[in-house]
Amino acid sequence: MPQAAQPVATTFFFYLLSGLAVLSGVLVITRKNPVHSALALILTLLSVSGLYLMLYAPFVAGVQIILYVGGIMVLFLFVIMLVNIEQSEKEKQFNQQWLPGILAALGLGTLLVVIYVKGKAAFALAPPSMPEADNTQRVGQMLYSNYMFPFEIASLLLLVAIIGAVVMAKKRI
Amino acid sequence: MPGFITSYLDKSVQVTPGQYGSPFWALVYILVVFGGVSLAVVCMNWLERKILAHMQVRLGPMRVGPHGLLQPIADALKLILKEDIVPEGADSFVFLLAPIIILLAVFSVYCVIPFGPTHAITDMNIGILFMLGVSSLGVLGIVMAGWASNSHYPLIGALRSSAQMVSYEIAMGLAVVSAVLMTSLNAEGTGTLSMIGIVQAQYAQHVWFVFKFFPLGLIAFFIFAVAMVAETNRAPFDLPEAESELTAGFHTEYSGLRWSLFMLGEYAAMIAVSSIAITLWLGGWMRPFPNALSGPNWDLAFSLFPALTFFGLAAMTFYSTMRMPKHSYFRIQTIGLGAFAAVFALIGLILLVPPVRDRVQDVYWFIAKIAVFLYLYIWYRGTFPRYRFDQLMKVGWKVLLPMGIAVLMLTGIVGLRDDIFLFLKRLVHV
């Protein structure tokens, strides 16, 4: 008889995907060649979308791939291809602002440690994960009922950005 | 092992192996689909050359095997034996990675293509979204190939290709959304993104989505049919590899096996997008008139089609065998063609066995529909001249995109017309 498929090797995939995400995230900032950085960023985004899948959020995972990997990163690569790579490889990779960097890293690091230690008390345990089957429908219903206003505001913001881009790109309108 | 096999073959199981949670059968299906698609690409290669040749009143490949039937095998052998060159100054890592990315993107799409209600690797509830997302990864491979070659023609080809694919993806997405809307509008049940669910919705509503809300479904299908040719970089939208201007576009610098990987990816992508179109608008695996002409007699009549097709092929091949020249030079070719006829007849006989007949007919109708689309692809290539780049952009952004938005809105309005009338009535009464 048909049975609900059980998740296989969940821990393994979690560590694999998060390891990939972190590793390729580091590669994004350490590679000198901008194309290699962009490719590493694509790997990061893909592994994050894999993590969404593991959280039973298939819709978010699909949209992540379509928008970020299929859309935005292709445009990134499109622009980078036209940049003169030899010149960018000669440029300095680090600026000398060690002090602000260390301070920011310390601040974020403390935040991480505090949340890790006190997290269970501060944030209640997440509600039981929604079943995968109707996750997409619930996202849709939420967007068009409870969160209609923020949703429309976001689309207005994007429209403003599009108009701004056109205005900046065209000399005479 | 026998446990696995019997677990899936029993009649009560009506789900795909992925849903059933059986890794063994999922693996078998993956291998079967991968092999089948590769075989289809080989056949398509031969058919394209042959059909194009006949359209241009040529003979096409005639030398290797009867009517050039073994030409693809000879080509494949040649490509495997050729030297694999990485040009000087190329970024070798990205250069070698690019064809693999394209193949991965294309073949991942086949995970959710439903060849039948039980004949799919798996069924995701974001099926169509997954397909669109993964197939958009193919652009990355093209861009990487063009950039890494460190050469002008590939770079220009990659630029053109990324601009083209990104623009047509939007029109394609809008057409797909209007089809997804149709699964829930003006009908029982809720909307779905699952590929199997979409076909079942068409069965439940007694209509293929091409004909729903006539002519809205037809227009959406038309938009998709144009955008899908542009997405796969085929004529008349084959600017990324326009031979007369860019030699071979983004894969100019590739040779040997890697070049053949690009070809495999291109043809597999054609089959993949055709099957998206079929699933969304043309009733997927369903035979013609599953509701109007239902009943055991019609079922039996339609289930004979696969066997009849193969008998027809066998008859044609046998006729060609009889017409072969009687000279001793052609003896081996005549024997080979006769063997082909015998194999076709044998397959036809196997397809007559009742259990096979019942299991295979979904797949048969799906593949028959794909074949029509692939013939159309070849026909386009034989008929239309190539677009200029500005014309291409104009068609994408100024024709298909507004049409897509209009169709989407009209689909919504027509689907909710009862609610809208109700609302207007209430407005008038107040």
Interface residues (C-beta under 8 A of the other chain):
Chain A: M1 P2 Q3 A4 A5 Q6 V8 N33 V35 H36 L39 I42 P58 F59 A61 G62 V63 I65 I66 V69 G70 G71 M73 V74 L75 L77 F78 M81 L82 E132 A133 N135 T136 Q137
Chain B: S12 V13 Q14 V15 G18 Q19 Y20 G21 P23 D91 F93 V94 M124 N125 I126 L129 F130 L132 G133 V134 S136 L137 V139 L140 V143 M144 G146 W147 L155 A158 L159 S162 A163 M165 V166 E169 T190 G191 L193
